[in-house]
Amino acid sequence: MNEDQKDIYSSVLDSVNNKAGQLFFVYGAGGTGKTVLYKTIIVKLRSVGKVVIPVASAGIAALLLLGGRTAHSRFKLPLTLTETTMCEIKYGSMLANLISKTDLIIWDEAPMAHRQTFETLDRTLRDLQAMEDPAAADKPFGGKTVLLGGDFRQILPVITQGSRHDTVKSSFSKSYLWPFAQIRTLTINMRLSQADKEFAKWILEVGNGTAPTVATEGRCEEEGDQVIIRDEFMLPSSGLPHQTISDAAYPNFVNNYLNRTYLTERVILAPTNASAHEINSYLLSKVPSAEKEYLSSDSVAFESTPEEDWTNNYTQEYLNSLEFQGLPTHKLCLKVGAPVMMLHNLDQYNGLCNGTRMVISRLGHRVLEAELLTGTHVGDRVLIARIQLSSTDSINPFTFRRRQYPIRLCYAMNINKSQGQSLKQVALYLPRPVFSHGQLYVALSRVTTPDGLKILDDSDNTTRKDVVTNIVY
């Protein structure tokens, strides 16, 4: 480990051994060795009989930790959080007993989670620990040593139709727990070679909002800055943007569309799902094999309607047209060899998490067979069945249910979905500018070398073609 890692390692172990109950926050960009630090601490403590609970805000990040789980799964966090919610952990249960014996809680990708998730866990741990030690009611997380980690330059908690103020207010740095945290920073990039240090420095400047920009009149703060991009990263605009961006990310596509390595190490990123869907449809049409169409079964939950049966109030065509964040589309078109992404934490133990990428190997009538491309079980073949999913959105006065395969094509994906993945070739497609904090930083930092980055700015927000929009709160 480098000196930064050793310092954090020693401090955490001292807190655990002395039962000091300190709260640490490790702030570091991608490649600075956060995961290595977590693994080293976990192995050391478990080797001497200590209990460590490692969790992460996202399934993909949880797979990187030894015995990791998503925070919602491990701590029984409610889906709807408020200032008074508690975890579904009853005193005397097996989980409550496990937590009482726990010496350290590690939580990766903490900035992605709403501050109320940490506050809910804090209230629960204080409540549980106070049963044995009344003084624990006044200690953060009930006196447990907690190690949080992440990068505030990345995408913050997503607040549906929220303003900049709402997003910033939801961040952990605005929680009442933040003043208790010891902030430790990892600054040495362990992933990039010396030749790529300048590239890494520029990406950090984009994330910090200090990269060179172009002055533009009449732009408000919400619209962001115009960051200057080096010429070698920019693709020339043409009348065929889908073809241009596809050729940049997937050169010689027809000859390589079945190559697992080729598909694993490259992707197209876009700000919205709609833009990603257009690219996915374009590339799927180029695959020279038979296409199969799978339609979902959509319904209104009878028991959730207030007084009477509402199921006849909405036509099937209307329900089929609805699209929600995290739910698959009504019409799913697939071909053998097409890469797909899991949209649900289906079987974390076997690597099937929200964000896991796979390639379709067989199209059945009732099940799909796929081979895992990423995660801890690369190469494993899995069977995927249709499952019933419900949206948590409260826009409609009813609970919407969709029975469909929990997957989506992923030649292209939205920027938010790519967080936590490292790729050799990344093509950033911007038919519209980025619209939220950290999106440009996340997109640029997915690539492992500067040679693998290409950007196509097809938006009409500027007359210059060597700048793109960057938003930093």
Secondary structure, 3 states (H helix, E strand, C coil): CCHHHHHHHHHHHHHHHCCCCCEEEEEECCCCCHHHHHHHHHHHHHHCCCCEEEEECCHHHHHCCCCCEEHHHHHCCCCCCCCCCCCCCCCCCHHHHHHHHCCEEEEECHHHCCHHHHHHHHHHHHHHHHCCCHHHHHCHHHHCEEEEEECCCCCCCCCCCCCHHHHHHCCHHHCCCHHHEEEEEECCCCCCCHHHHHHHHHHHHHHHCCCCEECCCCCCHHHCEEEECCHHHECCCCCCHHHHHHHHHCCCHHHHCCCHHHHHCEEEEECCHHHHHHHHHHHHHHCCCCCEEEECEEEECHHHCCCCCCCCCCCHHHHHHCCCCCCCCCEEEECCCCEEEECCCCEHHHCECCCCEEEEEEECCCEEEEEECCCCCCCCEEEEECEEEECCCCCCCCCEEEEECCEEECCEEEHHHHCCCCECEEEEEECCCCCCCCHHHHHHCCECCHHHEEEEECCCCCCCCCEEEECCC
